[in-house]
């Protein structure tokens, strides 16, 4: 029963969002740390596009129940568990003479945006788990 509560799509989505925010924090911090390193290329984290595509593939109706592995699946559920953040290096822009493309203002804005997202997801998870605790305790 608890597995259904914590493996529900909203909980998995929030967990994925927190994991991605953590990876993004490290990547942005690395970009900031290398702002004065010649020939350094900034990196970015991409997750939202793949996550959106996985959710769009998730059927809105119930999946068929298979009693035998040889049966043809009807509306098989799509797992968002397999979606992971990817890191890519931005090699195509050059903003400075030393071939470094890190803009400290952009990185600080991305850092603030990532922190806001992280805090919002933590608050949403807290509300979700508070509701579960309330239902269990009866208060």
N, C-alpha and C positions, 0 to 999 in steps of 0.2 A: 504494500500500500504506500509506504513512504517513498518507494522507488518511483511510483507514478507521480507523486507530488514534486519530487526534486528532479525528475527527468522530463517534466512537462516542457513544452516548447518555450513558454515564457522564461522558465528558470534556466534552461539551456542557453537561450538567447542572451540572457543577462550575464551568465557565466562567461560566454564567448566574448561579450562586450568588455567585461573586466579583464579577461586575458589579453584582448587586443589593446586595450588602454595601457596595460603594463608593458607590452612589447613596444607600443608607440612611444611611451615615456622614455624607454631606453634608447630608442633610435633618435628621438629629438635631443636627448641629453648628449648623445654622441656627436650629433651635428653641432650643437652649441660648443662642446668641448674642442672641436676641431675648426672653429670659426677662423682661426689664424694659421691653419696648417696649409702650406702651399700644395696645390694640385688635389686637395681633398674634394670629393664629390658628395653632396648631401644624399641622404637616403630617406625614403618614405615608406609607410606601412599602408598596404592596401588590404582591406578586409570587407568593407561594406558592399562592394559590387558583387563579390562571390556569395556573400551572405544573402543579399537580396535575391540573387538568381536561385539560390537553394530554397528560399522561402516560396518563391513563385512556382517552383516545381512541386511543392508540397500540395497534394490534392486537398481540395476543400471538403470533399465528401469522404465517407468511411472507406477504409481499405477492406478488401475481401479477406475472409478467414480461410486459411489453407489447412486442410486436415492431412495433407500428404505433400511431401516435398516435390513431387512430380506434377502437382497441379499448377496451372497457369495463374500467376499473381494478378489480382484485379485491384487496380489503384494502389500499387505498393507504396508504402510511406517513404518519403524522402528524408534522410537523416541530415540534420544540420550539424551533427557532431563532427562530420568530416571536414567542415569548412575551417580553414586555418588562415591566420593573417600571413601575408607575404611581404617581404621587404625587397624593395628595388632601389637601385642607385640611379639618380638623375644625372646622366652624363651630357645631356644635350644643351644645357645652359651655362654660360660663362658670364659672371657679373663683375669679375675683378681681374686685374692684370696678373695676379699670381695663379690663375686657373682654378681658384676656389669658388664654388657657387653657393656658399652658405650666406644667407641674409639673416642677420641676428634678429631683426624685427619680425620677419616671417616666422622664424623658429620660436620666438617668445610668444607670438600670437597662437601658434599651433600648440605650444605647451599649455597655455591658458585654456584653450578650447578642449584639449584632452583632459585636463583636470576637471573642468565643468562636466564633461561627459561621464567621467569616472564617478564623481560625486553624485550625479543624478542616478546612475545605475545602482550605486550602493544604497541610496535612499529608496529606490524602487524595490530592491531585494529585501531591504529591511521591512518595508510595508508588507511585502508578500509573506515573509516568514513570520511577521507579527500576526497576520491573519491566520496562518496555520497554527501557531502557538495558541491563539485564542480559541480556535476550533477544538484543539486537543484538550485544553484545560477547562473549557466550558465557561470561561469568564469573558 
